[in-house]
Amino acid sequence: MTFSHASGALMLEPSNQSLMETFNNGPPPPGAGDECAPAAGLSYREAPDGSVTMGTDPLSGQVVLIVQNGDDCWEIALPPRISRFASSEREASLAAAKQVAEAAFGVYWARREKT
């Protein structure tokens, strides 16, 4: 996973490590760890600078990171079990990246329910 910023710009935003600490120390999403909770898509939180979006699956607590990579490209980091169900790892918009992540989790859960 990479993080980039405009050349010549001062890097005032926090490092990825501090962003992850902020995400990890935040409140758990509603229903996290509750195996009986209905699938309701991912619960999203954004970094203060908007460079990283974290989505948490309410059923498993697994996390997807969506990172801005340049001005127009979003890179998705899915957990290994989920990533094989993703149709693409880069999208042109945050909305499209979120749809890819949610679709991958949806296919993963559908396949788990069949077994």
C-alpha positions in Angstrom: 0.0 0.0 0.0 1.4 3.4 -0.9 0.7 7.0 0.0 1.7 9.9 -2.2 1.3 13.6 -2.1 1.8 16.4 -4.6 5.4 17.1 -5.4 6.7 20.3 -3.7 4.0 20.2 -1.1 4.9 20.1 2.5 3.8 16.8 4.1 1.8 18.2 7.0 -0.6 15.2 7.3 0.1 12.5 9.9 2.0 9.4 8.8 0.2 6.2 7.9 1.3 4.7 11.2 -0.3 7.5 13.2 -3.5 7.3 11.1 -3.7 3.6 11.8 -3.3 4.2 15.5 -6.1 6.8 15.3 -8.3 4.2 13.5 -7.4 1.4 15.9 -8.1 3.5 19.0 -11.4 4.7 17.7 -14.7 3.3 18.9 -15.7 -0.1 17.4 -18.4 0.0 14.8 -22.0 -0.9 15.9 -22.4 -4.7 15.8 -18.7 -5.5 15.6 -18.1 -9.0 17.0 -21.8 -9.7 17.0 -22.1 -12.8 14.8 -25.9 -12.5 14.7 -25.9 -9.0 13.3 -27.3 -8.7 9.8 -24.9 -7.8 7.0 -25.2 -4.1 6.5 -22.2 -3.2 4.4 -19.1 -1.6 5.7 -18.9 1.0 8.4 -16.6 3.8 7.2 -14.3 6.3 9.0 -11.9 8.7 7.4 -8.6 10.1 8.4 -8.6 13.7 9.4 -6.8 14.7 6.1 -9.0 12.5 4.0 -6.1 10.4 2.6 -7.2 7.1 4.1 -10.7 5.7 4.6 -11.2 2.6 6.8 -14.2 0.4 6.3 -15.0 -2.2 9.0 -17.2 -5.3 8.3 -19.7 -5.5 11.2 -19.8 -9.4 11.1 -16.1 -10.2 11.3 -14.5 -6.9 12.3 -12.2 -7.2 9.3 -10.9 -3.9 7.9 -10.5 -2.6 4.4 -8.3 0.5 3.8 -8.9 2.7 0.8 -5.9 5.0 0.2 -5.8 8.0 -2.1 -2.9 7.4 -4.5 -2.5 10.6 -6.4 -5.3 12.9 -7.4 -7.6 10.5 -9.3 -6.7 6.9 -8.2 -7.8 5.0 -5.1 -6.0 1.9 -4.0 -7.8 -0.7 -1.9 -6.1 -2.9 0.7 -8.4 -5.8 1.5 -7.8 -8.6 4.0 -6.3 -11.7 2.2 -9.4 -13.8 2.6 -11.5 -11.0 1.0 -9.1 -9.7 -1.7 -9.6 -12.7 -4.0 -13.2 -11.7 -4.4 -12.4 -8.1 -5.5 -12.9 -7.4 -9.2 -10.3 -4.6 -9.1 -7.8 -3.0 -6.7 -7.9 0.5 -8.1 -10.7 2.8 -9.0 -11.1 6.3 -10.3 -13.2 7.5 -7.3 -13.8 6.9 -3.7 -17.4 5.8 -4.3 -16.2 3.2 -6.8 -13.5 1.9 -4.5 -16.1 1.6 -1.7 -18.4 -0.4 -4.0 -15.5 -2.8 -4.9 -14.8 -3.3 -1.2 -18.4 -3.9 -0.3 -19.0 -6.3 -3.3 -15.9 -8.3 -2.3 -17.2 -8.6 1.3 -20.6 -9.5 0.0 -19.3 -12.3 -2.2 -17.1 -13.6 0.7 -20.1 -13.8 3.1 -22.3 -15.4 0.4 -19.8 -18.1 -0.2 -19.3 -18.7 3.6 -23.0 -19.1 4.1 -23.2 -21.9 1.4 -20.5 -24.0 3.1 
